[in-house]
Amino acid sequence: MTLHRRLMLAVTILILFLLVTNLVITLHNARLNIYEQLKVHAQDTATSLGFTLSQSVEDKDDVQTSLMIDALFDRGYYRQIIFRDLEGKEQVKRQLSLQAAAVPQWFMNWLPLPEPSGTALVVSGWYQLGEIEVVSHPGFAYRDLWRAFKEQVWLFLVTAVMCYGLVGMGLRYVLKPIREVEEQAEAICRREFPVQ
């Protein structure tokens, strides 16, 4: 293997190592950040919904309770909202399947995102009336992670092409004197002396 090929192989291995390391670190940090945001989002929603539902639950107005939960659930940011009474029986339950638009299944399997949930008590004064559980939908998070992944890969491809071009020209310039010495040595072996 020539010196030129060895140097190009070393550059290839270095670029691949940098890509994989950068992808893993970026996606891991983004995943943790998004998870924390979803967790806070679920807990804040559960707290506010628990406060909002207190009057309708105290009045035993199941229609009003269901309408309030439906109004929140229909926005699509939640995977599941469950209201349980004091005995733990589910009074209202809304649930969506885990699907993320335009995100391949292999990506979701490769980078699993836990579904953060938040719970809050539904109270009226000092009396506990039930419990509300809200689970954030990770579909939007998967969409953002998939977009970040694609941007990283495209950035890598552009950078790799530029690096190969620059390294190729640089190696040609740096190795030119060695190539001239090699040609002179081969000419001497043939008993030719083109350069004195």
MDTraj code that builds the backbone (N, CA, C; nanometers):
import mdtraj as md
import numpy as np

residues = "MET THR LEU HIS ARG ARG LEU MET LEU ALA VAL THR ILE LEU ILE LEU PHE LEU LEU VAL THR ASN LEU VAL ILE THR LEU HIS ASN ALA ARG LEU ASN ILE TYR GLU GLN LEU LYS VAL HIS ALA GLN ASP THR ALA THR SER LEU GLY PHE THR LEU SER GLN SER VAL GLU ASP LYS ASP ASP VAL GLN THR SER LEU MET ILE ASP ALA LEU PHE ASP ARG GLY TYR TYR ARG GLN ILE ILE PHE ARG ASP LEU GLU GLY LYS GLU GLN VAL LYS ARG GLN LEU SER LEU GLN ALA ALA ALA VAL PRO GLN TRP PHE MET ASN TRP LEU PRO LEU PRO GLU PRO SER GLY THR ALA LEU VAL VAL SER GLY TRP TYR GLN LEU GLY GLU ILE GLU VAL VAL SER HIS PRO GLY PHE ALA TYR ARG ASP LEU TRP ARG ALA PHE LYS GLU GLN VAL TRP LEU PHE LEU VAL THR ALA VAL MET CYS TYR GLY LEU VAL GLY MET GLY LEU ARG TYR VAL LEU LYS PRO ILE ARG GLU VAL GLU GLU GLN ALA GLU ALA ILE CYS ARG ARG GLU PHE PRO VAL GLN".split()
xyz = np.array([
    [0.0843, -0.1173, 0.0000],
    [0.0000, 0.0000, 0.0000],
    [0.0896, 0.1246, 0.0000],
    [0.0555, 0.2170, -0.0856],
    [0.1371, 0.3376, -0.0974],
    [0.1135, 0.4297, 0.0224],
    [0.2052, 0.5227, 0.0394],
    [0.1950, 0.6199, 0.1479],
    [0.0696, 0.7049, 0.1316],
    [0.0384, 0.7405, 0.0084],
    [-0.0804, 0.8211, -0.0199],
    [-0.2063, 0.7475, 0.0262],
    [-0.2179, 0.6203, -0.0063],
    [-0.3365, 0.5422, 0.0335],
    [-0.3435, 0.5243, 0.1850],
    [-0.2270, 0.5054, 0.2475],
    [-0.2264, 0.4914, 0.3934],
    [-0.2738, 0.6191, 0.4619],
    [-0.2265, 0.7324, 0.4113],
    [-0.2694, 0.8591, 0.4695],
    [-0.4188, 0.8844, 0.4463],
    [-0.4695, 0.8493, 0.3276],
    [-0.6126, 0.8650, 0.3002],
    [-0.6952, 0.7719, 0.3892],
    [-0.6473, 0.6510, 0.4134],
    [-0.7161, 0.5579, 0.5023],
    [-0.7188, 0.6127, 0.6450],
    [-0.6083, 0.6695, 0.6895],
    [-0.6033, 0.7283, 0.8236],
    [-0.7013, 0.8445, 0.8358],
    [-0.7097, 0.9276, 0.7330],
    [-0.8042, 1.0394, 0.7338],
    [-0.9477, 0.9867, 0.7352],
    [-0.9756, 0.8821, 0.6588],
    [-1.1102, 0.8232, 0.6557],
    [-1.1501, 0.7705, 0.7928],
    [-1.0600, 0.6979, 0.8561],
    [-1.0895, 0.6435, 0.9887],
    [-1.1119, 0.7570, 1.0889],
    [-1.0304, 0.8600, 1.0811],
    [-1.0456, 0.9743, 1.1713],
    [-1.1790, 1.0444, 1.1506],
    [-1.2187, 1.0665, 1.0257],
    [-1.3457, 1.1339, 0.9971],
    [-1.4633, 1.0491, 1.0445],
    [-1.4579, 0.9180, 1.0197],
    [-1.5660, 0.8300, 1.0660],
    [-1.5752, 0.8288, 1.2184],
    [-1.4615, 0.8249, 1.2844],
    [-1.4609, 0.8275, 1.4304],
    [-1.5234, 0.9571, 1.4823],
    [-1.4854, 1.0695, 1.4209],
    [-1.5418, 1.1979, 1.4623],
    [-1.6919, 1.2040, 1.4369],
    [-1.7378, 1.1494, 1.3251],
    [-1.8814, 1.1494, 1.2952],
    [-1.9587, 1.0703, 1.3992],
    [-1.9144, 0.9476, 1.4236],
    [-1.9867, 0.8615, 1.5176],
    [-1.9865, 0.9228, 1.6576],
    [-1.8730, 0.9729, 1.7012],
    [-1.8644, 1.0342, 1.8332],
    [-1.9549, 1.1563, 1.8428],
    [-1.9511, 1.2407, 1.7411],
    [-2.0346, 1.3602, 1.7393],
    [-2.1829, 1.3240, 1.7386],
    [-2.2220, 1.2261, 1.6571],
    [-2.3618, 1.1842, 1.6516],
    [-2.4097, 1.1309, 1.7862],
    [-2.3289, 1.0446, 1.8468],
    [-2.3690, 0.9841, 1.9740],
    [-2.3836, 1.0914, 2.0817],
    [-2.2865, 1.1799, 2.0922],
    [-2.2920, 1.2835, 2.1956],
    [-2.4075, 1.3796, 2.1702],
    [-2.4249, 1.4243, 2.0469],
    [-2.5312, 1.5191, 2.0144],
    [-2.6688, 1.4596, 2.0400],
    [-2.6913, 1.3381, 1.9900],
    [-2.8228, 1.2764, 2.0070],
    [-2.8505, 1.2409, 2.1526],
    [-2.7481, 1.1985, 2.2249],
    [-2.7674, 1.1659, 2.3668],
    [-2.8053, 1.2911, 2.4461],
    [-2.7337, 1.3998, 2.4230],
    [-2.7640, 1.5246, 2.4936],
    [-2.9014, 1.5788, 2.4547],
    [-2.9335, 1.5713, 2.3252],
    [-3.0651, 1.6182, 2.2805],
    [-3.1755, 1.5319, 2.3403],
    [-3.1526, 1.4023, 2.3472],
    [-3.2515, 1.3105, 2.4039],
    [-3.2773, 1.3416, 2.5519],
    [-3.1703, 1.3639, 2.6280],
    [-3.1863, 1.3982, 2.7691],
    [-3.2580, 1.5315, 2.7864],
    [-3.2224, 1.6284, 2.7058],
    [-3.2850, 1.7603, 2.7127],
    [-3.4335, 1.7522, 2.6790],
    [-3.4661, 1.6811, 2.5735],
    [-3.6059, 1.6675, 2.5321],
    [-3.6847, 1.5896, 2.6370],
    [-3.6242, 1.4860, 2.6941],
    [-3.6929, 1.4091, 2.7976],
    [-3.7275, 1.4975, 2.9173],
    [-3.6317, 1.5791, 2.9601],
    [-3.6574, 1.6685, 3.0732],
    [-3.7686, 1.7684, 3.0403],
    [-3.7690, 1.8204, 2.9178],
    [-3.8743, 1.9134, 2.8777],
    [-4.0107, 1.8450, 2.8775],
    [-4.0163, 1.7226, 2.8258],
    [-4.1427, 1.6491, 2.8232],
    [-4.1908, 1.6164, 2.9648],
    [-4.0973, 1.5861, 3.0531],
    [-4.1335, 1.5542, 3.1909],
    [-4.1944, 1.6765, 3.2597],
    [-4.1308, 1.7922, 3.2438],
    [-4.1835, 1.9157, 3.3015],
    [-4.3185, 1.9497, 3.2389],
    [-4.3291, 1.9303, 3.1080],
    [-4.4536, 1.9564, 3.0361],
    [-4.5668, 1.8703, 3.0907],
    [-4.5415, 1.7417, 3.1117],
    [-4.6439, 1.6507, 3.1640],
    [-4.6830, 1.6883, 3.3067],
    [-4.5844, 1.7202, 3.3893],
    [-4.6146, 1.7536, 3.5282],
    [-4.6915, 1.8852, 3.5384],
    [-4.6518, 1.9855, 3.4606],
    [-4.7238, 2.1137, 3.4625],
    [-4.8675, 2.0971, 3.4153],
    [-4.8863, 2.0161, 3.3123],
    [-5.0211, 1.9921, 3.2607],
    [-5.1058, 1.9183, 3.3632],
    [-5.0476, 1.8176, 3.4272],
    [-5.1221, 1.7431, 3.5291],
    [-5.1616, 1.8343, 3.6447],
    [-5.0717, 1.9202, 3.6878],
    [-5.1007, 2.0110, 3.7988],
    [-5.2135, 2.1076, 3.7626],
    [-5.2033, 2.1694, 3.6451],
    [-5.3070, 2.2656, 3.6057],
    [-5.4400, 2.1962, 3.5783],
    [-5.4357, 2.0771, 3.5198],
    [-5.5594, 2.0040, 3.4924],
    [-5.6240, 1.9568, 3.6226],
    [-5.5421, 1.9144, 3.7188],
    [-5.5963, 1.8756, 3.8488],
    [-5.6686, 1.9904, 3.9160],
    [-5.6124, 2.1088, 3.9056],
    [-5.6762, 2.2275, 3.9624],
    [-5.8052, 2.2613, 3.8877],
    [-5.8014, 2.2514, 3.7549],
    [-5.9171, 2.2854, 3.6727],
    [-6.0328, 2.1883, 3.6931],
    [-6.0006, 2.0610, 3.7117],
    [-6.1054, 1.9596, 3.7244],
    [-6.1725, 1.9577, 3.8615],
    [-6.1169, 2.0238, 3.9595],
    [-6.1665, 2.0104, 4.0968],
    [-6.3155, 2.0444, 4.1097],
    [-6.3619, 2.1497, 4.0443],
    [-6.5021, 2.1899, 4.0583],
    [-6.5960, 2.0904, 3.9908],
    [-6.5632, 2.0482, 3.8683],
    [-6.6519, 1.9550, 3.7982],
    [-6.6541, 1.8180, 3.8655],
    [-6.5401, 1.7740, 3.9212],
    [-6.5364, 1.6451, 3.9910],
    [-6.6147, 1.6546, 4.1220],
    [-6.6021, 1.7664, 4.1914],
    [-6.6764, 1.7843, 4.3170],
    [-6.8270, 1.7850, 4.2917],
    [-6.8686, 1.8446, 4.1782],
    [-7.0107, 1.8477, 4.1418],
    [-7.0569, 1.7174, 4.0773],
    [-6.9649, 1.6227, 4.0600],
    [-6.9927, 1.4942, 3.9943],
    [-7.0483, 1.5139, 3.8532],
    [-6.9923, 1.6140, 3.7842],
    [-7.0315, 1.6443, 3.6462],
    [-6.9349, 1.5721, 3.5520],
    [-6.9682, 1.4473, 3.5205],
    [-6.8794, 1.3651, 3.4373],
    [-6.8638, 1.4203, 3.2963],
    [-6.9681, 1.4816, 3.2430],
    [-6.9617, 1.5380, 3.1081],
    [-6.8623, 1.6534, 3.1044],
    [-6.8706, 1.7417, 3.2012],
    [-6.7774, 1.8556, 3.2076],
    [-6.6338, 1.8061, 3.2270],
    [-6.6140, 1.7079, 3.3123],
    [-6.4803, 1.6513, 3.3344],
    [-6.4251, 1.5935, 3.2054],
    [-6.5101, 1.5166, 3.1366],
    [-6.4671, 1.4551, 3.0108],
    [-6.4361, 1.5603, 2.9049],
    [-6.5187, 1.6651, 2.8974],
    [-6.4958, 1.7714, 2.7988],
    [-6.3650, 1.8456, 2.8244],
    [-6.3339, 1.8713, 2.9515],
    [-6.2080, 1.9402, 2.9847],
    [-6.0875, 1.8552, 2.9462],
    [-6.0963, 1.7271, 2.9733],
    [-5.9855, 1.6377, 2.9368],
    [-5.9745, 1.6263, 2.7857],
    [-6.0897, 1.6153, 2.7160],
    [-6.0883, 1.6062, 2.5697],
    [-6.0289, 1.7310, 2.5058],
    [-6.0637, 1.8477, 2.5596],
    [-6.0120, 1.9736, 2.5038],
    [-5.8598, 1.9773, 2.5107],
    [-5.8053, 1.9261, 2.6183],
    [-5.6595, 1.9240, 2.6337],
    [-5.5970, 1.8131, 2.5497],
    [-5.6599, 1.6981, 2.5483],
    [-5.6043, 1.5812, 2.4802],
    [-5.6034, 1.5980, 2.3287],
    [-5.7029, 1.6669, 2.2751],
    [-5.7156, 1.6802, 2.1300],
    [-5.6049, 1.7627, 2.0659],
    [-5.5264, 1.8311, 2.1450],
    [-5.4143, 1.9078, 2.0887],
    [-5.3061, 1.8160, 2.0344],
    [-5.2975, 1.6919, 2.0832],
    [-5.2047, 1.5942, 2.0294],
    [-5.0696, 1.5884, 2.0967],
    [-5.0490, 1.6660, 2.2007],
    [-4.9196, 1.6662, 2.2676],
    [-4.9091, 1.5598, 2.3763],
    [-5.0182, 1.4871, 2.3963],
    [-5.0214, 1.3909, 2.5061],
    [-5.0515, 1.2512, 2.4537],
    [-4.9787, 1.1558, 2.5064],
    [-5.0005, 1.0158, 2.4684],
    [-5.1161, 0.9574, 2.5466],
    [-5.1315, 1.0026, 2.6711],
    [-5.2356, 0.9450, 2.7557],
    [-5.2728, 1.0422, 2.8672],
    [-5.4025, 1.0528, 2.8932],
    [-5.4527, 1.1274, 3.0082],
    [-5.5554, 1.0382, 3.0770],
    [-5.5350, 1.0156, 3.2053],
    [-5.6253, 0.9292, 3.2825],
    [-5.6664, 1.0029, 3.4094],
    [-5.7984, 1.0015, 3.4355],
    [-5.8485, 1.0519, 3.5626],
    [-5.9002, 0.9321, 3.6422],
    [-5.8482, 0.9156, 3.7633],
    [-5.8897, 0.8062, 3.8514],
    [-5.9590, 0.8640, 3.9743],
    [-6.0601, 0.7908, 4.0215],
    [-6.1275, 0.8339, 4.1439],
    [-6.0465, 0.7882, 4.2650],
    [-6.1029, 0.8068, 4.3838],
    [-6.0303, 0.7747, 4.5074],
    [-5.9977, 0.6259, 4.5208],
    [-6.0804, 0.5389, 4.4609],
    [-6.0547, 0.3950, 4.4677],
    [-5.9547, 0.3495, 4.3616],
    [-5.9110, 0.4380, 4.2758],
    [-5.8158, 0.4036, 4.1709],
    [-5.8823, 0.3583, 4.0426],
    [-6.0143, 0.3672, 4.0362],
    [-6.0878, 0.3265, 3.9162],
    [-6.0791, 0.4378, 3.8114],
    [-6.0513, 0.3985, 3.6875],
    [-6.0388, 0.4965, 3.5797],
    [-6.1763, 0.5496, 3.5411],
    [-6.1941, 0.6790, 3.5583],
    [-6.3203, 0.7439, 3.5226],
    [-6.3169, 0.7942, 3.3782],
    [-6.2065, 0.8564, 3.3402],
    [-6.1885, 0.9068, 3.2037],
    [-6.0488, 0.8671, 3.1587],
    [-6.0421, 0.8089, 3.0384],
    [-5.9110, 0.7691, 2.9849],
    [-5.9067, 0.8017, 2.8367],
    [-5.8048, 0.8751, 2.7993],
    [-5.7804, 0.9066, 2.6576],
    [-5.6392, 0.8611, 2.6257],
    [-5.6233, 0.7953, 2.5095],
    [-5.4928, 0.7384, 2.4772],
    [-5.4693, 0.7423, 2.3275],
    [-5.3463, 0.7724, 2.2879],
    [-5.3030, 0.7702, 2.1480],
    [-5.1976, 0.6632, 2.1295],
    [-5.1861, 0.6138, 2.0073],
    [-5.0787, 0.5183, 1.9783],
    [-4.9477, 0.5938, 1.9615],
    [-4.8387, 0.5218, 1.9772],
    [-4.7066, 0.5840, 1.9647],
    [-4.6639, 0.5790, 1.8188],
    [-4.6870, 0.6882, 1.7498],
    [-4.6443, 0.7009, 1.6111],
    [-4.5857, 0.8397, 1.5927],
    [-4.4816, 0.8444, 1.5148],
    [-4.4199, 0.9734, 1.4841],
    [-4.4174, 0.9891, 1.3333],
    [-4.4784, 1.0949, 1.2859],
    [-4.4868, 1.1169, 1.1417],
    [-4.3486, 1.1372, 1.0821],
    [-4.3228, 1.0680, 0.9718],
    [-4.1989, 1.0822, 0.8931],
    [-4.0733, 1.0399, 0.9679],
    [-4.0875, 0.9585, 1.0725],
    [-3.9707, 0.9070, 1.1445],
    [-3.9694, 0.7553, 1.1280],
    [-3.8606, 0.6989, 1.0742],
    [-3.8570, 0.5536, 1.0557],
    [-3.8592, 0.4779, 1.1881],
    [-3.9190, 0.3600, 1.1830],
    [-3.9313, 0.2782, 1.3037],
    [-3.7949, 0.2363, 1.3572],
    [-3.6987, 0.2090, 1.2681],
    [-3.5661, 0.1660, 1.3136],
    [-3.5002, 0.2747, 1.3986],
    [-3.5272, 0.4011, 1.3647],
    [-3.4683, 0.5109, 1.4410],
    [-3.5286, 0.5165, 1.5810],
    [-3.6596, 0.4969, 1.5905],
    [-3.7250, 0.4986, 1.7218],
    [-3.6807, 0.3786, 1.8052],
    [-3.6536, 0.2649, 1.7404],
    [-3.6032, 0.1485, 1.8140],
    [-3.4590, 0.1694, 1.8586],
    [-3.3806, 0.2360, 1.7752],
    [-3.2392, 0.2583, 1.8040],
    [-3.2204, 0.3608, 1.9152],
    [-3.3093, 0.4590, 1.9221],
    [-3.2979, 0.5672, 2.0191],
    [-3.4280, 0.5763, 2.1002],
    [-3.4507, 0.4801, 2.1899],
    [-3.5777, 0.4808, 2.2636],
    [-3.5882, 0.6001, 2.3584],
    [-3.7049, 0.6585, 2.3578],
    [-3.7338, 0.7722, 2.4446],
    [-3.8376, 0.7281, 2.5471],
    [-3.8064, 0.7341, 2.6745],
    [-3.9086, 0.7002, 2.7736],
    [-4.0225, 0.8016, 2.7688],
    [-4.1410, 0.7554, 2.8046],
    [-4.2567, 0.8438, 2.8034],
    [-4.2724, 0.9050, 2.9426],
    [-4.2377, 1.0310, 2.9579],
    [-4.2469, 1.0940, 3.0901],
    [-4.3919, 1.1217, 3.1268],
    [-4.4210, 1.1011, 3.2532],
    [-4.5571, 1.1252, 3.2993],
    [-4.5542, 1.2188, 3.4193],
    [-4.6675, 1.2790, 3.4416],
    [-4.6852, 1.3646, 3.5571],
    [-4.8182, 1.3320, 3.6227],
    [-4.8227, 1.3362, 3.7522],
    [-4.9465, 1.3093, 3.8242],
    [-4.9755, 1.4245, 3.9193],
    [-5.1032, 1.4427, 3.9443],
    [-5.1453, 1.5465, 4.0381],
    [-5.2759, 1.5030, 4.1028],
    [-5.2958, 1.5506, 4.2218],
    [-5.4191, 1.5214, 4.2932],
    [-5.5261, 1.6213, 4.2528],
    [-5.6481, 1.5721, 4.2420],
    [-5.7632, 1.6605, 4.2209],
    [-5.8251, 1.6795, 4.3593],
    [-5.8209, 1.8014, 4.4085],
    [-5.8670, 1.8280, 4.5450],
    [-5.9657, 1.9439, 4.5458],
    [-6.0450, 1.9430, 4.6489],
    [-6.1347, 2.0543, 4.6743],
    [-6.1178, 2.0896, 4.8218],
    [-6.0521, 2.1995, 4.8461],
    [-6.0191, 2.2351, 4.9839],
    [-5.9197, 2.1350, 5.0399],
    [-5.9598, 2.0683, 5.1488],
    [-5.8722, 1.9674, 5.2091],
    [-5.9077, 1.8264, 5.1646],
    [-6.0083, 1.8127, 5.0799],
    [-6.0581, 1.6802, 5.0413],
    [-6.0008, 1.6364, 4.9071],
    [-5.9489, 1.5168, 4.9054],
    [-5.8962, 1.4600, 4.7811],
    [-6.0119, 1.3959, 4.7051],
    [-6.0237, 1.4290, 4.5766],
    [-6.1333, 1.3785, 4.4937],
    [-6.0871, 1.2738, 4.3929],
    [-5.9593, 1.2711, 4.3622],
    [-5.9079, 1.1764, 4.2644],
    [-5.7659, 1.2117, 4.2257],
    [-5.7232, 1.1507, 4.1167],
    [-5.5870, 1.1736, 4.0697],
    [-5.5884, 1.1812, 3.9177],
    [-5.5085, 1.2708, 3.8640],
    [-5.4952, 1.2840, 3.7190],
    [-5.3536, 1.2456, 3.6790],
    [-5.3414, 1.1669, 3.5735],
    [-5.2100, 1.1273, 3.5212],
    [-5.2009, 1.1709, 3.3761],
    [-5.0935, 1.2399, 3.3425],
    [-5.0710, 1.2890, 3.2067],
    [-4.9386, 1.2328, 3.1576],
    [-4.9411, 1.1717, 3.0392],
    [-4.8198, 1.1179, 2.9769],
    [-4.7955, 1.1956, 2.8478],
    [-4.6795, 1.2588, 2.8357],
    [-4.6464, 1.3349, 2.7150],
    [-4.6236, 1.2416, 2.5973],
    [-4.6589, 1.2900, 2.4804],
    [-4.6398, 1.2112, 2.3578],
    [-4.4992, 1.2381, 2.3027],
    [-4.4152, 1.1350, 2.2905],
    [-4.2784, 1.1581, 2.2430],
    [-4.2664, 1.1700, 2.0910],
    [-4.3786, 1.1692, 2.0196],
    [-4.3740, 1.1771, 1.8730],
    [-4.3048, 1.3015, 1.8225],
    [-4.3333, 1.4152, 1.8842],
    [-4.2690, 1.5405, 1.8424],
    [-4.1196, 1.5381, 1.8751],
    [-4.0852, 1.4738, 1.9845],
    [-3.9441, 1.4625, 2.0221],
    [-3.8697, 1.3761, 1.9209],
    [-3.9318, 1.2651, 1.8798],
    [-3.8691, 1.1801, 1.7781],
    [-3.8522, 1.2561, 1.6473],
    [-3.9494, 1.3381, 1.6132],
    [-3.9382, 1.4163, 1.4903],
    [-3.8203, 1.5127, 1.4979],
    [-3.8033, 1.5780, 1.6134],
    [-3.6904, 1.6703, 1.6299],
    [-3.5565, 1.5964, 1.6301],
    [-3.5518, 1.4808, 1.6957],
    [-3.4277, 1.4024, 1.6973],
    [-3.3938, 1.3516, 1.5568],
    [-3.4942, 1.3095, 1.4809],
    [-3.4719, 1.2611, 1.3444],
    [-3.4198, 1.3741, 1.2557],
    [-3.4769, 1.4948, 1.2727],
    [-3.4294, 1.6099, 1.1962],
    [-3.2842, 1.6417, 1.2313],
    [-3.2517, 1.6380, 1.3610],
    [-3.1139, 1.6644, 1.4038],
    [-3.0188, 1.5579, 1.3500],
    [-3.0625, 1.4335, 1.3478],
    [-2.9809, 1.3243, 1.2952],
    [-2.9525, 1.3458, 1.1466],
    [-3.0567, 1.3793, 1.0697],
    [-3.0369, 1.4013, 0.9259],
    [-2.9456, 1.5207, 0.8997],
    [-2.9620, 1.6276, 0.9767],
    [-2.8754, 1.7443, 0.9590],
    [-2.7303, 1.7103, 0.9896],
    [-2.7075, 1.6304, 1.0932],
    [-2.5708, 1.5898, 1.1278],
    [-2.5086, 1.5060, 1.0158],
    [-2.5875, 1.4151, 0.9592],
    [-2.5347, 1.3294, 0.8524],
    [-2.5022, 1.4123, 0.7286],
    [-2.5921, 1.5047, 0.6907],
    [-2.5641, 1.5893, 0.5748],
    [-2.4422, 1.6784, 0.5988],
    [-2.4328, 1.7332, 0.7185],
    [-2.3163, 1.8153, 0.7522],
    [-2.1882, 1.7321, 0.7434],
    [-2.1943, 1.6086, 0.7912],
    [-2.0794, 1.5201, 0.7822],
    [-2.0415, 1.4936, 0.6372],
    [-2.1399, 1.4657, 0.5520],
    [-2.1096, 1.4359, 0.4116],
    [-2.0437, 1.5550, 0.3422],
    [-2.0967, 1.6741, 0.3665],
    [-2.0371, 1.7939, 0.3054],
    [-1.8954, 1.8142, 0.3578],
    [-1.8783, 1.7987, 0.4890],
    [-1.7455, 1.8152, 0.5486],
    [-1.6491, 1.7094, 0.4987],
    [-1.6961, 1.5857, 0.4857],
    [-1.6096, 1.4773, 0.4378],
    [-1.5633, 1.5037, 0.2948],
    [-1.6541, 1.5479, 0.2086],
    [-1.6154, 1.5778, 0.0702],
    [-1.5125, 1.6908, 0.0669],
    [-1.5356, 1.7949, 0.1461],
    [-1.4391, 1.9053, 0.1502],
    [-1.3043, 1.8581, 0.2056],
    [-1.3073, 1.7760, 0.3099],
    [-1.1826, 1.7253, 0.3687],
    [-1.1051, 1.6392, 0.2697],
    [-1.1774, 1.5504, 0.2000],
    [-1.1087, 1.4654, 0.1031],
    [-1.0467, 1.5482, -0.0091],
    [-1.1186, 1.6512, -0.0528],
    [-1.0621, 1.7377, -0.1564],
    [-0.9370, 1.8098, -0.1079],
    [-0.9459, 1.8685, 0.0107],
    [-0.8307, 1.9412, 0.0650],
    [-0.7151, 1.8482, 0.0988],
    [-0.7464, 1.7331, 0.1586],
    [-0.6402, 1.6378, 0.1935],
    [-0.5755, 1.5817, 0.0670],
    [-0.6577, 1.5538, -0.0344],
    [-0.6020, 1.5025, -0.1604],
    [-0.5061, 1.6014, -0.2241],
    [-0.5467, 1.7289, -0.2279],
    [-0.4577, 1.8305, -0.2858],
    [-0.3352, 1.8506, -0.1970],
    [-0.3560, 1.8515, -0.0664],
    [-0.2438, 1.8702, 0.0257],
    [-0.1430, 1.7569, 0.0164],
    [-0.1946, 1.6332, 0.0115],
    [-0.1024, 1.5193, 0.0007],
    [-0.0277, 1.5201, -0.1321],
    [-0.0951, 1.5588, -0.2382],
    [-0.0282, 1.5658, -0.3680],
    [0.0864, 1.6669, -0.3632],
    [0.0626, 1.7810, -0.2974],
    [0.1657, 1.8836, -0.2857],
    [0.2790, 1.8375, -0.1941],
    [0.2428, 1.7784, -0.0784],
    [0.3441, 1.7356, 0.0189],
    [0.4263, 1.6188, -0.0336],
    [0.3626, 1.5280, -0.1051],
    [0.4336, 1.4079, -0.1524],
    [0.5006, 1.4267, -0.2878],
    [0.4886, 1.5442, -0.3483],
    [0.5507, 1.5685, -0.4789],
    [0.7028, 1.5494, -0.4763],
    [0.7756, 1.6033, -0.3756],
    [0.9215, 1.5796, -0.3741],
    [0.9557, 1.4311, -0.3596],
    [0.8776, 1.3571, -0.2821],
    [0.9052, 1.2132, -0.2668],
    [0.8820, 1.1424, -0.4000],
    [0.7782, 1.1821, -0.4736],
    [0.7491, 1.1215, -0.6026],
    [0.8619, 1.1516, -0.7028],
    [0.9151, 1.2739, -0.6973],
    [1.0253, 1.3095, -0.7870],
    [1.1508, 1.2288, -0.7537],
    [1.1777, 1.2097, -0.6238],
    [1.2927, 1.1278, -0.5832],
    [1.2727, 0.9839, -0.6297],
    [1.1516, 0.9331, -0.6189],
    [1.1229, 0.7960, -0.6622],
    [1.1447, 0.7814, -0.8132],
    [1.0969, 0.8800, -0.8904],
    [1.1167, 0.8747, -1.0360],
    [1.2650, 0.8821, -1.0709],
    [1.3411, 0.9642, -0.9987],
    [1.4857, 0.9740, -1.0230],
    [1.5540, 0.8417, -0.9906],
    [1.5128, 0.7783, -0.8790],
    [1.5732, 0.6499, -0.8415],
    [1.5432, 0.5434, -0.9461],
    [1.4223, 0.5394, -0.9967],
    [1.3879, 0.4414, -1.0996],
    [1.4665, 0.4692, -1.2284],
    [1.4860, 0.5962, -1.2610],
    [1.5628, 0.6311, -1.3807],
    [1.7081, 0.5885, -1.3642],
    [1.7655, 0.6046, -1.2434],
    [1.9035, 0.5623, -1.2191],
    [1.9145, 0.4116, -1.2335],
    [1.8116, 0.3390, -1.1862],
    [1.8128, 0.1926, -1.2013],
    [1.8138, 0.1531, -1.3491],
    [1.7542, 0.2321, -1.4346],
    [1.7526, 0.2036, -1.5789],
    [1.8748, 0.2640, -1.6480],
    [1.9659, 0.3184, -1.5656],
    [2.0887, 0.3807, -1.6145],
    [2.0568, 0.5039, -1.6998],
    [1.9569, 0.5754, -1.6563],
    [1.9220, 0.7012, -1.7211],
    [1.9454, 0.8109, -1.6204],
    [1.9917, 0.9232, -1.6666],
    [2.0202, 1.0355, -1.5774],
    [1.9570, 1.1634, -1.6335],
    [1.8190, 1.1724, -1.6265],
    [1.7549, 1.2901, -1.6843],
    [1.7801, 1.4166, -1.6002],
    [1.7965, 1.4007, -1.4697],
    [1.8227, 1.5157, -1.3846],
    [1.9615, 1.4979, -1.3277],
    [2.0467, 1.5965, -1.3478],
    [2.1844, 1.5891, -1.2993],
    [2.1937, 1.6544, -1.1618],
])
top = md.Topology()
chain = top.add_chain()
for i, resn in enumerate(residues, 1):
    res = top.add_residue(resn, chain, resSeq=i)
    for name in ("N", "CA", "C"):
        top.add_atom(name, md.element.get_by_symbol(name[0]), res)
traj = md.Trajectory(xyz[None], top)
